Amino acid sequence: MSNSLFVKICGLKTERDVDTAVEAGADAIGFVFSASPRRIDAATAARLCRRVPENVLTVGVFREEPLQEVRSVAADAGIRAVQLHGPEDRGYYDELATGGWTLIRAAAFGDLAPRFGDMGEDMMLLDAPVPGSGVTWDWSTRPPVGSGEKWLLAGGLSPDNVRDAIDAAQPWGVDVSSGVEQSRGVKDPALITAFVKAARARS
């Protein structure tokens, strides 16, 4: 993975999506397995994962699915990381950790000040108050983050505003989905490329 700002492109569904994100220099790509216009099945994800080089992290996104279902889908898809949006407790995370996946905890802004590491996660994603809505929020008000903590800023990001968001919040990385789409659930290759370039630009 890159030593510069970590960039994750989420909600990919096609070979074109994956190839574009990899060629643009994304550090991680996400596949959605919960209810969403971006949802794909494990077999499709497995096929897409085979196109992804080792230096790019493949992530499965889940929301309030039973633990055994998450384990099964993650194993069948061949993803290397699991991202959880929901009220899962520490025991849930600990059980998943035994599978060897990198664990990403997604928390919505406005929740009781989430603290990195409370669930044993490897990364934390701080999302908008309504995750997946594509709505921006006041990035400068995010909870304090300690040095070396791996946290990703998400929620309403696009090629046009990602640099301002990075300057305001100083995240370790950024995550985008709807902000690089031409219509809901359909990615735009030009926007994916522009987002990665803008995120890595120096202000």
N, C-alpha and C positions, 0 to 999 in steps of 0.2 A: 504494500500500500504506500501511497505517496506520503512524503514527509511534510507536505504543505497541508493546507486546510482540507479536512476530510469531506468528501462530497458523496452523498447518497441520492440516487435517482430511484424513486419508488413507483410501484404500480405498473410494472412493465408486463406486457402480454404477448409480444411478438418477437420474432427473430430480428426484425428491423429495430425495434426498441432496444433490444439488448446490444446489438452490434453498434448502434449509435452511441449508447452510453459508454460502452467500453472504449470505443475509438475517441470519444471526447475526453476521456481521462477520469471517469468516475471511479471512486474507491470502493463503492458498494452499489449493488442493485437489489431492489426489493420486489418480491412477488406477494400479492395479497391473496390470502386464503379464507378471509372472512367475508361477510356480505358486503358487496361493493360492486360498482360498475367495472372495477378493475380486477375482479376476482378471477383466478384461474385454478385449475385442478393440479394435483400433484404430478400427474403424468406430463402435462404441458410444461410445468416448472422443471421437471427432470430433463426434458428435451432442451429447454432453454439454458439450463445450467451447464450443459455440455459445451456450450459455445463460450463460456466465461473462463478467462484465464485465472490461474491460481492467485494472482495478486489482487484480484477483485473479489470482495466478499459478497456471497449470495445470501440474502436475508428473506425469511418467510415472515409475513405479518399476520398475526392472529388477534382476535378480539373475543375474549370470554368463551373460548372453546374448552371442552374437557381436556384434562392433561393428557390422557392416553391418545386422544385424537390428534393433539398437537405433535406428540412424539411420533405417531404413525405417519402423518402427512409429511413432517420434516424429514423423516428417514426415507420415505418413498421419493420425495422430491430431490433429495441429495443436497439440500441447502446447508450452509455452514453456520448460519446464525438464525436465532429466533427472536422476533420483536413482539412484545406483548402489550396490548392496549386493554387494560381492564383492572379489576380489583384483586388480581391474583396475590396470594400471600407469600411469605418467605418460603414456606414449605414447597409450594408449587415451583418456585424458581430453583430451589435446591434439588428437587426431583429432576428437573430439566437439565440441570448442570451435569448430572451423571451421564448424559448423552453426549457430552463433548461439544455442544453447540456454544457459540458466543451468544450471550444473552443481552438483549437490548430492552430496557424498560422505558415505555412511552408514558409520559405523564402530561396531562392537560394543564396549561397555565390557569391558575385560579384554584387548583387543588391546594390542600394544606401543604405549603412549602416542601415539595419533594426534595429529599436529600440523596445525593448520589451514593450508591452502595448499600442503601437500606435493605434491598432485596438480593444483594449479592450479584447485581448485574455488572456486566463488563462495560456497557455504555448506557447513557440515559438520553432519551429524546424528549425535548420539551416542546410540546405542541400547542396549537391555538386552543382557546377555551372550547371550541367545537371542532375536534379533530376531523381532518378530511374536508372541511368546509371551504378551504382556500381563502379564509378571511384573515387579514393581517391583525396584529395586536402590538402593544407597546413593548417592543423587544428589550428596551433598556431597563424594564422593571423585572426582568427574570430574577429568580432567587440567586443569592450569592453562590458562586462555584469555586471550589478549592483548586489550587494549582495542580495540574496534572490530571484532573478529572475529565474523562472523555464524554462530553455531552454535545448533542446535536440540536441545533435550532431548526424548528419547523413551523409551518402555519402561515399560509399566504405568501410564501416566497415565490419570486419570479426572476427572470433575467434582469428586469428593470429595477428591482428593489433589493436584491440579495446583498449587494455591496453595502448599502446603507444599513441593512439589518446586521451584517457582520461587524461593521464599525460600532454600532450601538450596543450589541450584546457580547461581542468578543467570544464567540463560541469556539469549541474545538472542531466542530464540523457543522454542515448544513444538510437538510433533507428536503426534497421537493417531490411533488406528484402532480397536483392539479395545475401548478404554475408552469408546467411544460407540456400542456395539452392543447390541442386544437379544438377539441370538444370533450365533454365529460367522459373520461375513461380511454380517450384516444390520444396517444402521445404525438408530439410534433418534433421530428428530428432536429429541425433548425433551432427550436427553443431549448432542447436538451443541450445541444452544443453551446448555445449562447449562455445558458445558465452556468455551465461548468467554467466557461471562460470568464464570465463576470465574477463568479465567486472567487476565482483565483487571482483576479486583478488586484493590483495594489492601489489603494485610495490615496 
